[in-house]
């Protein structure tokens, strides 16, 4: 009922109307509380939204920074991968070179081993040959010693009566035979011949006066075939005697 309607009702009738409590004050209080609560809710939602937006912005900034870091790391790892690949290729090449060098060294070692075996075989053969040679030389020395003992009386005759003198020729294996009494015009004139006894076959090193090659060869054949010094000296003396007459 409005105030105009109440004013239109007479006082006595108005006094008789029942009193009605519509609860406006309570409603007003509740509305005020609701408004406060709603404002608080809105404020909290606003704060949460602001916080969420702040966190989102921060997270977005962090994500952007992380992306930058990831890109840098990716670039770094790509560069490292390139370096590793280059190093790997280099190591592969070095390994191949090393293997080739090892193969070369092994081949050289095998070759040297074969050469050493060949040299060892040659040394053994040479040692055997030297041993045989020594034995042969010893046998020849013994034969020469025996021949010398056999020829000693005859050589003494040659030295005393035929003017033969035997001397060294500057080397242990060279012997000089000097003849005199060959030249009737000059009995003291010397004729000499130098013989090498280094090997089994004797060799004439020189003669004074000079003898031709055919004569020396003939005298050497007599010596090497008969092994008789006396016969050799006799043949040489005859050749020098011919030279003295000429």
RAPEBEL-V456742 format. One record per residue. N is the residue number from 1. PSI is psi in radians with two decimals (999 if undefined). OMEGA is omega in whole degrees, -180 to 180 (NA if undefined). NEAR is the number of other ideal C-beta (glycine too) atoms within 8 Angstrom. Layout:
N_PSI_OMEGA_NEAR ; N_PSI_OMEGA_NEAR
//
This chain:
1_2.27_-178_3 ; 2_2.98_179_5 ; 3_-0.51_177_5 ; 4_-0.71_178_6 ; 5_-0.68_180_8 ; 6_-0.67_179_9 ; 7_-0.50_179_6 ; 8_-0.36_180_5 ; 9_2.35_178_9 ; 10_2.78_-176_5 ; 11_-0.66_-178_6 ; 12_-0.61_178_6 ; 13_-0.69_180_8 ; 14_-0.60_180_9 ; 15_-0.46_-178_6 ; 16_-0.24_-180_5 ; 17_2.52_-180_7 ; 18_2.62_177_3 ; 19_2.15_-178_4 ; 20_2.19_178_4 ; 21_1.85_-179_4 ; 22_-0.09_177_4 ; 23_0.57_-180_6 ; 24_-0.68_-178_6 ; 25_-0.76_180_6 ; 26_-0.76_180_7 ; 27_-0.72_180_8 ; 28_-0.73_-180_8 ; 29_-0.73_180_8 ; 30_-0.68_178_8 ; 31_-0.66_178_8 ; 32_-0.78_179_8 ; 33_-0.73_179_8 ; 34_-0.71_180_8 ; 35_-0.73_179_8 ; 36_-0.80_-179_8 ; 37_-0.71_-180_8 ; 38_-0.73_178_8 ; 39_-0.73_178_8 ; 40_-0.71_179_8 ; 41_-0.80_179_8 ; 42_-0.70_180_8 ; 43_-0.78_179_8 ; 44_-0.71_179_8 ; 45_-0.66_178_8 ; 46_-0.79_180_8 ; 47_-0.74_179_8 ; 48_-0.71_179_8 ; 49_-0.75_178_8 ; 50_-0.74_179_8 ; 51_-0.71_180_8 ; 52_-0.76_180_8 ; 53_-0.67_177_8 ; 54_-0.82_179_8 ; 55_-0.69_180_8 ; 56_-0.78_180_8 ; 57_-0.73_180_8 ; 58_-0.77_179_8 ; 59_-0.67_178_8 ; 60_-0.70_178_8 ; 61_-0.74_178_8 ; 62_-0.73_180_8 ; 63_-0.73_178_8 ; 64_-0.76_179_8 ; 65_-0.71_178_8 ; 66_-0.68_178_8 ; 67_-0.73_177_8 ; 68_-0.77_179_8 ; 69_-0.73_-180_8 ; 70_-0.74_179_8 ; 71_-0.77_178_8 ; 72_-0.76_179_8 ; 73_-0.70_179_8 ; 74_-0.79_178_8 ; 75_-0.75_179_8 ; 76_-0.81_-179_8 ; 77_-0.59_176_8 ; 78_-0.75_177_8 ; 79_-0.73_178_8 ; 80_-0.68_179_8 ; 81_-0.70_177_8 ; 82_-0.77_179_8 ; 83_-0.77_-180_8 ; 84_-0.73_179_8 ; 85_-0.77_178_8 ; 86_-0.77_178_8 ; 87_-0.67_179_8 ; 88_-0.78_178_8 ; 89_-0.70_179_8 ; 90_-0.76_179_8 ; 91_-0.66_178_8 ; 92_-0.77_178_8 ; 93_-0.77_178_8 ; 94_-0.69_178_8 ; 95_-0.75_178_8 ; 96_-0.76_179_8 ; 97_-0.73_180_8 ; 98_-0.72_178_8 ; 99_-0.71_177_8 ; 100_-0.73_179_8 ; 101_-0.71_178_8 ; 102_-0.74_178_8 ; 103_-0.74_179_8 ; 104_-0.76_180_8 ; 105_-0.73_178_8 ; 106_-0.73_179_8 ; 107_-0.76_178_8 ; 108_-0.69_179_8 ; 109_-0.77_179_8 ; 110_-0.73_179_8 ; 111_-0.76_180_8 ; 112_-0.64_177_8 ; 113_-0.75_178_8 ; 114_-0.72_178_8 ; 115_-0.71_178_8 ; 116_-0.72_178_8 ; 117_-0.72_178_8 ; 118_-0.78_179_8 ; 119_-0.72_178_8 ; 120_-0.74_178_8 ; 121_-0.75_179_8 ; 122_-0.69_178_8 ; 123_-0.74_178_8 ; 124_-0.74_179_8 ; 125_-0.75_179_8 ; 126_-0.69_179_8 ; 127_-0.75_178_8 ; 128_-0.76_180_8 ; 129_-0.70_179_8 ; 130_-0.73_179_8 ; 131_-0.77_179_8 ; 132_-0.70_180_8 ; 133_-0.74_178_8 ; 134_-0.77_179_8 ; 135_-0.70_180_8 ; 136_-0.74_178_9 ; 137_-0.69_178_8 ; 138_-0.72_178_8 ; 139_-0.72_180_8 ; 140_-0.67_178_9 ; 141_-0.73_178_8 ; 142_-0.69_178_8 ; 143_-0.71_178_9 ; 144_-0.70_178_9 ; 145_-0.74_178_8 ; 146_-0.73_179_8 ; 147_-0.67_179_11 ; 148_-0.74_177_9 ; 149_-0.65_180_7 ; 150_-0.63_-177_6 ; 151_-0.12_-174_11 ; 152_-0.84_180_8 ; 153_-0.73_-180_6 ; 154_-0.69_178_8 ; 155_-0.64_177_13 ; 156_-0.67_177_8 ; 157_-0.75_180_9 ; 158_-0.72_-178_11 ; 159_-0.70_-174_11 ; 160_-0.70_-170_6 ; 161_-0.34_-176_6 ; 162_0.12_174_10 ; 163_0.71_178_10 ; 164_2.37_177_13 ; 165_2.37_-178_9 ; 166_2.21_-178_9 ; 167_2.92_172_7 ; 168_2.76_-177_8 ; 169_0.50_177_9 ; 170_-0.22_177_4 ; 171_2.65_-177_6 ; 172_-0.51_-176_4 ; 173_0.24_176_6 ; 174_2.35_-180_14 ; 175_2.34_178_10 ; 176_2.22_175_11 ; 177_2.16_-176_13 ; 178_2.18_179_11 ; 179_2.52_170_15 ; 180_-3.10_179_12 ; 181_0.55_178_6 ; 182_-0.55_-179_11 ; 183_2.00_-176_7 ; 184_-0.48_-180_4 ; 185_-0.38_-179_3 ; 186_1.47_-176_5 ; 187_-0.44_-178_8 ; 188_-0.09_179_5 ; 189_2.36_-176_9 ; 190_2.40_173_8 ; 191_2.18_-175_13 ; 192_2.68_176_10 ; 193_2.39_-178_13 ; 194_2.24_-177_13 ; 195_2.36_176_12 ; 196_2.25_177_11 ; 197_0.44_-176_9 ; 198_-0.69_-179_6 ; 199_-3.14_-178_7 ; 200_-0.74_177_4 ; 201_2.11_180_6 ; 202_2.78_-179_10 ; 203_2.38_177_9 ; 204_2.09_-178_13 ; 205_-0.65_-179_8 ; 206_2.83_179_6 ; 207_2.51_178_10 ; 208_2.03_-1_8 ; 209_2.84_-175_7 ; 210_2.41_174_5 ; 211_2.52_-180_12 ; 212_2.84_-175_6 ; 213_-0.66_-180_5 ; 214_-0.71_180_6 ; 215_-0.80_180_9 ; 216_-0.70_179_11 ; 217_-0.75_180_8 ; 218_-0.73_179_9 ; 219_-0.71_180_14 ; 220_-0.70_179_12 ; 221_-0.69_177_8 ; 222_-0.75_-179_12 ; 223_-0.83_-175_14 ; 224_-0.49_-180_9 ; 225_-0.78_-176_6 ; 226_-0.37_-175_8 ; 227_0.46_-178_7 ; 228_2.01_178_10 ; 229_-0.64_-178_10 ; 230_-0.80_179_10 ; 231_-0.67_179_10 ; 232_-0.83_-179_12 ; 233_-0.62_179_12 ; 234_-0.79_-179_8 ; 235_-0.69_179_11 ; 236_-0.71_180_12 ; 237_-0.70_179_12 ; 238_-0.69_180_8 ; 239_-0.74_178_11 ; 240_-0.59_-180_14 ; 241_-0.65_176_9 ; 242_-0.72_179_8 ; 243_-0.72_-179_10 ; 244_-0.66_179_11 ; 245_-0.62_-179_5 ; 246_999_NA_4
//
